[in-house]
């Protein structure tokens, strides 16, 4: 049994997430977690809401609520939506937790002791209209690198270049829109990432199996231009983790908080402590401390490409720089962007279809299947309503749903709701089992390699084999001359439904459960041998005919939704 630690990039608290956020981290992480649980491995799957920093303050101000209350409400909403999409987190935490505050302050103290934090007098933007310093995300302007007109003061989401607020062209306040800005002096703490450059380079060089997208972004930040730069880890804000050196005061930093990108990744660890404190487990350190048992853990992170620099550089610099035996990530799965109908999804701009809206019009399996089978792994991909309709109707309704319906209804009409007996396997069955075994092994190999789209393609191919077998075997024709031979074909086909219920569970858990219940299968063990899997539905046992697993999306539905979600969400 393997021990698998999985973290998904933690979503900002500033609003309900769109489908691009879902496929960029949480959903493929859930696929991987469900697969490894099904294989009998011990899995710890953690996520949380990212509650500090500018996005939280701005969203709370827009909602007219205190930031603490806003964050608590949004955490509840995001947790409910995650359950709606069947995201199987072992714990869904909060970066504003006591556990994360303590760990963040602990890491800051350790880094200071190791000589990796320095104090810097720097120039920051002060807004006269807002009567305050404007940290990074409070400032918008034109990116000096790519010309994107809505770049933020910390990073351009279009080209992913890290920025300082003073780099922006024509900057303005995100709070008031004012351009009456002044550069003033303020003192902050900096993480000396530059001292860690060689260590990080060597560490990344060891990760020969990482996706090219991940390593190319990391190497760019390490080696382009002046190389890895020291990065500010504090901000002039009220909402966040107070700056302390462990439990001690940090002179001169009394009114500052840690930068959200310093404390947010630490929440991955704190989340496990929350898991224990919530009574869900009894030993978080065996997942996170190599001196406490985590040396046999394999740690996977899932994220969008815009998060890669922080997870390959800043967070590892924090972990390595602490000098303590914390578990480092073994594999980072990064994703490109899912675009929406010719443009970008955007939480801040309210563009696209959001997770709560998606669940209002269709069950989660529809979305899970399409998003995973179109995951933006090698390049950006695009959501269009036409492609969504085609994918759902062809894959889920025509291939899988139609097979289940045809087999169960035919059996009921000829043999009743009982697994029929009689007949022996022939060359069609032998060929089917051989092809299924090959496909099963390929499917498992792609899942182990975290190749999401290839895994989906193999699973679909496994469904197709059932349809092809049914068309070739023709039990409706065979029944007229040899009912026992027809019974064997039907029995094989019913066992295929049981097989599909097991293999499909990481992708479409609700439909998989429906198939399993309909076939009367209690054993959820992952099949190793196709031959062995063909006797789950034993002769004489009963089954039920399930309701349609998937309804087709009509042209009228598609057109209605395309219009409904063509604008900007309020």
C-alpha positions as CSV (number, residue, x, y, z in Angstrom):
1,X,0.0,0.0,0.0
2,X,1.3,3.4,-1.0
3,X,0.9,6.6,1.0
4,X,-0.2,9.5,-1.2
5,X,-0.4,13.1,-0.1
6,X,-2.4,15.4,-2.4
7,X,-2.9,19.1,-2.2
8,X,-4.9,21.3,-4.5
9,X,-4.1,25.0,-5.0
10,X,-6.2,26.7,-2.4
11,X,-8.9,29.0,-4.0
12,X,-9.2,32.6,-3.1
13,X,-12.1,33.5,-0.8
14,X,-13.1,36.5,-3.0
15,X,-16.0,34.7,-4.7
16,X,-17.4,31.5,-6.1
17,X,-14.9,29.9,-8.4
18,X,-15.5,29.3,-12.1
19,X,-15.0,26.1,-14.1
20,X,-11.5,27.2,-15.1
21,X,-10.5,27.2,-11.5
22,X,-12.1,23.8,-11.0
23,X,-10.3,22.0,-13.8
24,X,-7.0,23.9,-13.0
25,X,-6.5,22.3,-9.6
26,X,-9.3,20.8,-7.5
27,X,-11.0,18.4,-10.0
28,X,-7.9,16.6,-11.3
29,X,-6.6,16.4,-7.8
30,X,-9.9,14.7,-6.8
31,X,-9.6,12.3,-9.8
32,X,-6.2,11.3,-8.6
33,X,-7.3,10.9,-5.0
34,X,-10.3,8.8,-5.9
35,X,-8.1,6.6,-8.2
36,X,-5.6,5.9,-5.4
37,X,-8.2,5.2,-2.8
38,X,-9.8,2.8,-5.3
39,X,-6.5,1.0,-5.7
40,X,-6.3,0.5,-1.9
41,X,-3.7,3.2,-1.2
42,X,-3.7,5.5,1.9
43,X,-4.6,9.0,0.7
44,X,-4.6,12.4,2.4
45,X,-6.3,14.9,0.2
46,X,-6.2,18.5,1.5
47,X,-7.5,21.8,0.3
48,X,-8.6,25.1,2.0
49,X,-9.8,28.6,1.3
50,X,-7.1,31.3,0.8
51,X,-8.5,34.0,3.1
52,X,-5.9,36.7,3.5
53,X,-4.7,39.6,1.5
54,X,-6.2,42.1,-0.9
55,X,-8.8,39.9,-2.6
56,X,-10.5,39.1,0.7
57,X,-10.6,42.8,1.8
58,X,-11.9,44.0,-1.6
59,X,-14.6,41.4,-1.8
60,X,-15.7,42.0,1.7
61,X,-15.8,45.7,1.2
62,X,-17.9,45.2,-2.0
63,X,-20.3,42.9,-0.1
64,X,-20.5,45.5,2.8
65,X,-19.4,43.0,5.4
66,X,-16.5,42.7,7.9
67,X,-13.8,40.7,6.3
68,X,-13.9,38.0,9.0
69,X,-17.6,37.5,8.6
70,X,-17.3,37.5,4.8
71,X,-14.6,34.9,4.8
72,X,-16.5,32.6,7.2
73,X,-19.6,32.8,5.0
74,X,-17.7,32.2,1.8
75,X,-15.8,29.3,3.2
76,X,-19.1,27.6,4.0
77,X,-20.4,28.3,0.5
78,X,-17.2,27.0,-1.2
79,X,-17.2,23.9,1.0
80,X,-20.9,23.2,0.0
81,X,-20.1,23.6,-3.7
82,X,-17.1,21.4,-3.4
83,X,-19.4,18.7,-2.0
84,X,-21.8,19.3,-4.9
85,X,-19.0,18.5,-7.3
86,X,-18.1,15.4,-5.2
87,X,-14.7,16.7,-4.3
88,X,-13.5,14.2,-1.8
89,X,-11.2,16.3,0.5
90,X,-10.2,14.7,3.7
91,X,-10.3,18.2,5.1
92,X,-11.2,21.6,3.6
93,X,-9.5,24.1,5.8
94,X,-9.0,27.8,6.2
95,X,-5.8,29.8,5.8
96,X,-7.1,32.2,8.6
97,X,-7.0,29.3,11.1
98,X,-5.1,29.4,14.3
99,X,-3.0,26.5,13.1
100,X,-1.9,28.4,10.0
101,X,-1.1,31.5,12.0
102,X,1.1,29.6,14.4
103,X,2.9,27.7,11.6
104,X,3.5,30.8,9.5
105,X,5.0,32.7,12.4
106,X,7.1,29.6,13.2
107,X,8.5,29.4,9.7
108,X,9.3,33.1,9.7
109,X,11.3,32.6,13.0
110,X,13.2,29.7,11.5
111,X,14.0,31.6,8.3
112,X,15.2,34.5,10.3
113,X,17.4,32.3,12.5
114,X,18.9,30.8,9.3
115,X,19.7,34.3,8.0
116,X,17.2,34.2,5.1
117,X,15.1,37.2,6.1
118,X,16.2,40.8,5.8
119,X,14.5,44.1,6.4
120,X,14.2,46.4,3.4
121,X,13.2,50.1,3.2
122,X,11.3,50.3,0.0
123,X,9.1,52.6,-2.0
124,X,5.4,51.7,-2.2
125,X,2.4,53.3,-3.6
126,X,0.2,55.4,-1.2
127,X,-3.3,56.5,-2.3
128,X,-4.4,59.9,-1.1
129,X,-8.0,59.0,-1.8
130,X,-7.9,55.8,0.2
131,X,-5.6,57.2,2.9
132,X,-3.5,54.1,2.9
133,X,-0.6,52.2,1.3
134,X,-1.8,50.1,-1.6
135,X,-0.2,46.7,-1.6
136,X,0.2,44.8,-4.9
137,X,-3.3,43.7,-5.7
138,X,-4.9,47.0,-4.7
139,X,-3.2,48.5,-7.8
140,X,-4.1,47.8,-11.4
141,X,-2.5,49.0,-14.6
142,X,-0.9,48.0,-17.8
143,X,1.7,45.3,-17.7
144,X,5.1,46.5,-18.9
145,X,5.9,43.1,-20.2
146,X,2.9,42.1,-22.4
147,X,0.7,45.2,-22.4
148,X,-2.2,43.6,-20.6
149,X,-4.4,46.5,-19.4
150,X,-5.7,44.8,-16.2
151,X,-2.4,43.6,-14.7
152,X,-2.2,43.5,-10.9
153,X,0.6,44.9,-8.8
154,X,2.0,41.5,-7.9
155,X,1.6,39.5,-11.1
156,X,0.2,39.8,-14.6
157,X,-2.4,37.0,-15.0
158,X,-2.0,37.2,-18.8
159,X,1.8,36.5,-19.1
160,X,2.3,35.3,-15.4
161,X,5.3,37.8,-15.0
162,X,5.8,38.7,-11.3
163,X,5.6,42.5,-10.8
164,X,6.0,45.2,-8.3
165,X,3.2,47.8,-8.1
166,X,5.7,50.5,-9.2
167,X,6.3,48.6,-12.5
168,X,2.8,49.1,-13.8
169,X,2.0,51.7,-16.5
170,X,-0.8,54.1,-15.7
171,X,-1.5,52.6,-12.2
172,X,-4.8,53.2,-10.4
173,X,-6.3,52.1,-7.0
174,X,-8.4,49.0,-7.2
175,X,-10.3,50.3,-4.2
176,X,-11.4,53.8,-5.3
177,X,-10.2,53.9,-8.9
178,X,-8.2,57.0,-8.1
179,X,-5.0,57.8,-9.9
180,X,-3.9,60.3,-7.2
181,X,-1.1,58.0,-6.0
182,X,2.2,58.8,-4.4
183,X,5.3,56.7,-3.8
184,X,6.3,56.6,-0.1
185,X,8.9,54.8,2.0
186,X,7.9,51.8,4.2
187,X,9.9,49.0,5.7
188,X,9.2,45.3,5.0
189,X,10.6,41.8,5.5
190,X,12.1,40.0,2.5
191,X,12.7,36.3,2.0
192,X,16.2,35.9,0.6
193,X,15.3,33.6,-2.2
194,X,18.5,34.6,-4.1
195,X,20.5,32.7,-1.5
196,X,18.5,29.6,-2.2
197,X,18.9,29.7,-6.0
198,X,21.5,26.9,-6.3
199,X,19.7,24.7,-3.9
200,X,16.4,25.2,-5.7
201,X,18.1,24.6,-9.1
202,X,19.5,21.3,-8.0
203,X,16.3,20.3,-6.4
204,X,14.3,21.0,-9.6
205,X,16.9,19.2,-11.7
206,X,16.2,16.0,-9.8
207,X,12.5,16.2,-10.9
208,X,13.0,14.6,-14.3
209,X,9.4,13.3,-14.5
210,X,7.8,16.7,-13.9
211,X,5.6,18.1,-16.7
212,X,7.5,20.4,-19.1
213,X,5.1,23.2,-18.2
214,X,6.1,23.1,-14.6
215,X,9.8,22.9,-15.0
216,X,10.0,25.5,-17.8
217,X,8.2,28.1,-15.7
218,X,10.4,27.3,-12.7
219,X,13.6,27.5,-14.7
220,X,12.5,30.8,-16.3
221,X,12.2,32.4,-12.9
222,X,15.4,30.9,-11.7
223,X,17.6,31.8,-14.6
224,X,16.1,34.5,-16.8
225,X,17.4,38.1,-16.4
226,X,18.9,38.6,-13.0
227,X,17.7,35.2,-11.7
228,X,15.7,34.5,-8.6
229,X,15.0,37.7,-6.7
230,X,14.4,38.2,-3.0
231,X,10.7,38.7,-2.4
232,X,8.8,40.8,0.2
233,X,6.8,38.6,2.6
234,X,5.0,41.4,4.6
235,X,2.3,43.9,3.7
236,X,0.8,47.1,5.1
237,X,-2.6,45.5,5.7
238,X,-5.0,44.9,8.7
239,X,-6.2,41.5,7.6
240,X,-3.7,38.6,7.7
241,X,-1.3,36.7,9.9
242,X,0.4,39.3,12.2
243,X,4.1,39.5,11.8
244,X,5.8,37.8,14.7
245,X,9.0,35.9,15.2
246,X,7.4,32.7,16.5
247,X,5.8,33.8,19.7
248,X,8.0,36.9,20.1
249,X,7.4,40.4,18.9
250,X,9.2,41.5,15.7
251,X,10.4,45.1,16.4
252,X,9.3,47.6,13.7
253,X,6.7,45.1,12.3
254,X,3.9,45.6,14.8
255,X,1.4,46.9,12.3
256,X,2.1,44.6,9.4
257,X,0.9,41.2,8.3
258,X,2.6,38.4,6.3
259,X,2.1,38.5,2.6
260,X,-0.7,36.2,1.5
261,X,1.6,34.2,-0.7
262,X,3.9,33.5,2.2
263,X,1.2,32.1,4.5
264,X,-1.1,30.5,1.9
265,X,1.1,27.5,0.9
266,X,1.9,26.9,4.6
267,X,-1.8,26.2,5.0
268,X,-1.3,22.9,3.2
269,X,0.5,21.8,6.3
270,X,-1.7,23.6,8.8
271,X,-4.7,22.0,7.1
272,X,-3.5,18.6,8.3
273,X,-3.3,20.0,11.8
274,X,-6.9,21.3,11.4
275,X,-7.8,17.8,10.3
276,X,-6.5,16.4,13.6
277,X,-8.1,19.1,15.7
278,X,-11.4,18.5,14.0
279,X,-11.3,14.9,15.2
280,X,-10.8,13.3,11.8
281,X,-7.3,11.9,12.5
282,X,-4.7,11.5,15.1
283,X,-1.3,12.2,13.6
284,X,-0.7,15.0,11.0
285,X,3.1,14.8,11.4
286,X,3.3,11.4,9.8
287,X,2.2,13.2,6.5
288,X,4.4,16.2,6.8
289,X,7.6,15.5,8.9
290,X,10.1,13.1,7.5
291,X,11.4,12.5,11.0
292,X,7.9,11.5,12.0
293,X,7.0,9.0,9.3
294,X,6.5,11.1,6.2
295,X,9.6,9.6,4.5
296,X,7.5,7.0,2.7
297,X,4.9,9.6,1.5
298,X,4.6,10.6,-2.1
299,X,3.4,14.2,-2.3
300,X,1.5,15.5,-5.4
301,X,0.5,19.2,-5.9
302,X,-2.1,20.3,-8.5
303,X,-2.4,23.9,-9.7
304,X,-2.8,26.3,-12.6
305,X,0.3,27.5,-14.4
306,X,0.0,31.0,-12.7
307,X,0.7,29.3,-9.3
308,X,3.8,27.4,-10.4
309,X,6.5,30.1,-9.5
310,X,5.3,30.2,-5.9
311,X,5.1,26.4,-5.5
312,X,8.4,25.6,-7.3
313,X,10.4,28.5,-5.7
314,X,8.9,30.5,-2.8
315,X,7.3,27.7,-0.9
316,X,10.2,25.2,-1.4
317,X,12.6,28.1,-0.3
318,X,10.5,28.4,2.9
319,X,10.6,24.6,3.5
320,X,14.2,24.1,2.7
321,X,15.3,27.3,4.3
322,X,13.8,26.4,7.6
323,X,16.4,23.7,8.1
324,X,13.7,21.4,9.5
325,X,12.7,18.0,8.1
326,X,9.4,18.9,6.3
327,X,8.1,16.9,3.4
328,X,8.8,18.5,0.0
329,X,6.6,18.0,-3.0
330,X,7.5,15.0,-5.2
331,X,5.4,15.9,-8.3
332,X,3.7,19.1,-9.4
333,X,1.0,18.7,-11.9
334,X,0.3,22.1,-13.5
335,X,-2.3,23.1,-16.0
336,X,-2.7,25.7,-18.7
337,X,-5.9,27.8,-18.8
338,X,-9.4,26.8,-19.8
339,X,-10.8,29.7,-21.8
340,X,-14.5,30.5,-22.1
341,X,-16.1,31.0,-25.5
342,X,-13.3,33.1,-27.1
343,X,-12.1,34.8,-24.0
344,X,-10.8,34.1,-20.5
345,X,-12.7,32.9,-17.5
346,X,-12.4,35.5,-14.8
347,X,-13.6,35.5,-11.2
348,X,-12.8,39.2,-10.7
349,X,-14.6,40.2,-13.9
350,X,-17.4,37.7,-13.5
351,X,-16.9,36.1,-16.9
352,X,-17.9,32.5,-17.7
353,X,-19.9,29.9,-15.9
354,X,-19.3,29.5,-12.2
355,X,-19.4,26.4,-10.1
356,X,-22.7,27.1,-8.4
357,X,-24.4,28.0,-11.7
358,X,-23.1,24.8,-13.3
359,X,-24.7,22.6,-10.6
360,X,-28.0,24.4,-11.0
361,X,-28.4,23.2,-14.6
362,X,-26.8,19.8,-14.6
363,X,-25.5,17.1,-12.2
364,X,-21.8,17.0,-11.3
365,X,-20.9,14.0,-13.4
366,X,-21.7,15.9,-16.7
367,X,-19.2,18.6,-15.7
368,X,-16.6,16.3,-14.3
369,X,-16.4,14.2,-17.4
370,X,-16.3,17.0,-19.9
371,X,-13.7,19.1,-17.9
372,X,-11.4,16.1,-17.2
373,X,-11.6,14.8,-20.7
374,X,-10.7,18.3,-22.0
375,X,-8.2,19.2,-19.3
376,X,-5.8,21.9,-20.5
377,X,-2.6,19.9,-20.0
378,X,-0.4,20.5,-23.1
379,X,-1.9,23.9,-24.0
380,X,-4.9,26.1,-23.2
381,X,-8.2,24.6,-24.1
382,X,-11.6,26.2,-24.7
383,X,-15.1,25.7,-23.3
384,X,-17.8,26.2,-25.8
385,X,-21.4,25.1,-25.3
386,X,-21.3,23.2,-28.6
387,X,-18.3,21.2,-27.6
388,X,-19.8,20.5,-24.1
389,X,-23.1,19.3,-25.7
390,X,-21.2,17.1,-28.1
391,X,-19.0,15.6,-25.5
392,X,-21.8,14.8,-23.0
393,X,-24.1,13.4,-25.6
394,X,-21.6,11.3,-27.4
395,X,-19.5,9.9,-24.5
396,X,-21.9,9.8,-21.6
397,X,-25.3,9.3,-23.2
398,X,-24.5,7.4,-26.4
399,X,-21.6,5.3,-25.4
400,X,-21.9,4.5,-21.6
401,X,-25.6,5.3,-20.9
402,X,-26.9,3.6,-24.0
403,X,-24.9,0.4,-23.3
404,X,-26.2,0.2,-19.7
405,X,-29.8,0.8,-20.9
406,X,-29.7,-1.7,-23.7
407,X,-28.2,-4.5,-21.7
408,X,-30.4,-4.2,-18.6
409,X,-33.6,-3.7,-20.5
410,X,-32.9,-6.6,-22.9
411,X,-32.1,-9.0,-20.0
412,X,-35.3,-8.0,-18.2
413,X,-37.4,-8.6,-21.3
414,X,-36.0,-12.1,-21.9
415,X,-34.7,-13.4,-18.6
416,X,-36.2,-11.1,-15.9
417,X,-34.1,-9.1,-13.4
418,X,-31.9,-12.1,-12.7
419,X,-28.4,-12.8,-14.0
420,X,-29.0,-15.6,-16.5
421,X,-27.1,-18.8,-16.4
422,X,-25.8,-21.0,-19.2
423,X,-23.5,-20.8,-22.2
424,X,-19.7,-20.8,-22.5
425,X,-17.2,-18.2,-23.7
426,X,-16.2,-18.2,-27.3
427,X,-13.7,-16.2,-29.4
428,X,-15.6,-13.0,-29.1
429,X,-15.4,-13.1,-25.4
430,X,-11.7,-14.1,-25.4
431,X,-10.9,-11.2,-27.7
432,X,-13.0,-8.8,-25.5
433,X,-11.2,-9.9,-22.3
434,X,-7.8,-9.5,-24.0
435,X,-8.6,-6.1,-25.3
436,X,-10.0,-5.0,-22.0
437,X,-6.9,-6.2,-20.1
438,X,-4.7,-4.2,-22.4
439,X,-6.9,-1.1,-22.0
440,X,-7.1,-1.5,-18.2
441,X,-3.3,-1.6,-18.0
442,X,-3.0,1.5,-20.2
443,X,-5.6,3.3,-18.2
444,X,-3.8,2.5,-14.9
445,X,-0.5,3.6,-16.4
446,X,-1.9,7.0,-17.5
447,X,-3.5,7.5,-14.1
448,X,-0.3,6.8,-12.3
449,X,1.5,9.2,-14.6
450,X,-1.2,11.9,-13.9
451,X,-2.1,12.1,-17.6
452,X,-5.7,13.2,-17.2
453,X,-6.8,13.4,-20.8
454,X,-5.1,10.1,-21.8
455,X,-6.8,8.5,-18.8
456,X,-10.2,9.7,-20.0
457,X,-9.5,8.5,-23.5
458,X,-8.6,5.0,-22.2
459,X,-11.7,4.9,-20.0
460,X,-13.9,5.9,-23.0
461,X,-12.2,3.2,-25.1
462,X,-13.1,0.6,-22.4
463,X,-16.8,1.7,-22.7
464,X,-16.6,1.5,-26.5
465,X,-15.4,-2.1,-26.3
466,X,-18.6,-3.1,-24.5
467,X,-20.7,-1.5,-27.3
468,X,-18.6,-3.2,-30.0
469,X,-19.0,-6.5,-28.3
470,X,-22.8,-6.1,-28.0
471,X,-23.0,-5.3,-31.7
472,X,-20.9,-8.2,-32.7
473,X,-22.5,-10.8,-30.3
474,X,-26.1,-9.7,-31.2
475,X,-27.8,-11.4,-28.2
476,X,-31.2,-10.4,-29.6
477,X,-30.6,-12.5,-32.7
478,X,-28.8,-15.3,-30.9
479,X,-31.7,-15.7,-28.4
480,X,-34.0,-16.9,-31.2
481,X,-32.0,-20.0,-31.8
482,X,-30.0,-20.5,-28.6
483,X,-31.2,-18.9,-25.4
484,X,-28.3,-20.2,-23.3
485,X,-25.8,-18.6,-25.6
486,X,-27.7,-15.4,-25.4
487,X,-27.7,-15.7,-21.7
488,X,-23.9,-15.9,-21.6
489,X,-23.6,-12.8,-23.8
490,X,-26.0,-10.9,-21.5
491,X,-24.2,-12.1,-18.4
492,X,-20.9,-10.9,-19.8
493,X,-22.5,-7.5,-20.6
494,X,-23.9,-7.1,-17.2
495,X,-20.5,-7.9,-15.7
496,X,-19.1,-5.1,-18.0
497,X,-21.5,-2.7,-16.3
498,X,-20.1,-3.8,-12.9
499,X,-16.6,-3.3,-14.3
500,X,-17.5,0.1,-15.6
501,X,-18.9,1.1,-12.2
502,X,-15.4,0.4,-10.7
503,X,-13.2,1.9,-13.4
504,X,-15.4,5.0,-13.9
505,X,-15.6,6.0,-10.2
506,X,-12.8,8.5,-10.2
507,X,-14.4,10.4,-13.1
508,X,-18.1,10.0,-12.6
509,X,-18.7,8.9,-9.0
510,X,-22.5,9.3,-9.0
511,X,-23.1,7.3,-12.2
512,X,-20.7,4.7,-11.0
513,X,-22.6,4.3,-7.7
514,X,-25.9,4.0,-9.7
515,X,-24.3,1.2,-11.8
516,X,-23.0,-0.6,-8.8
517,X,-26.3,-0.4,-6.9
518,X,-28.2,-1.6,-10.0
519,X,-25.9,-4.6,-10.4
520,X,-26.1,-5.4,-6.7
521,X,-22.3,-5.2,-6.2
522,X,-21.0,-4.6,-2.7
523,X,-17.3,-5.4,-3.6
524,X,-15.7,-2.1,-4.7
525,X,-12.2,-3.6,-5.0
526,X,-10.3,-2.4,-8.1
527,X,-10.1,-5.1,-10.7
528,X,-6.6,-6.6,-11.3
529,X,-7.6,-9.3,-13.8
530,X,-10.4,-8.8,-16.3
531,X,-11.2,-12.5,-16.2
532,X,-11.7,-12.3,-12.4
533,X,-13.8,-9.2,-12.9
534,X,-16.2,-11.1,-15.1
535,X,-17.9,-13.0,-12.3
536,X,-18.9,-10.1,-10.0
537,X,-22.5,-10.6,-11.2
538,X,-23.0,-14.2,-10.4
539,X,-25.6,-16.5,-12.0
540,X,-29.0,-16.3,-10.3
541,X,-28.3,-13.0,-8.5
542,X,-30.7,-10.1,-9.1
543,X,-30.2,-6.7,-10.6
544,X,-32.4,-3.7,-11.4
545,X,-32.7,-1.6,-14.5
546,X,-31.4,1.9,-13.6
547,X,-32.9,5.1,-14.7
548,X,-31.2,6.7,-17.6
549,X,-27.7,7.4,-16.4
550,X,-27.4,10.5,-18.6
551,X,-29.9,12.6,-20.5
552,X,-28.8,14.2,-23.7
553,X,-28.4,18.0,-23.9
554,X,-30.9,19.3,-26.4
555,X,-30.1,22.1,-28.9
556,X,-32.7,24.2,-27.0
557,X,-30.9,23.7,-23.7
558,X,-27.5,24.5,-25.3
559,X,-28.8,27.7,-26.9
560,X,-30.5,28.8,-23.7
561,X,-27.4,28.4,-21.6
562,X,-25.2,30.0,-24.2
563,X,-27.3,33.1,-24.0
564,X,-27.7,33.0,-20.2
565,X,-23.9,32.8,-19.6
566,X,-22.8,35.2,-22.4
567,X,-22.5,38.2,-20.2
568,X,-20.9,39.1,-16.9
569,X,-22.0,37.8,-13.6
570,X,-23.1,40.4,-11.1
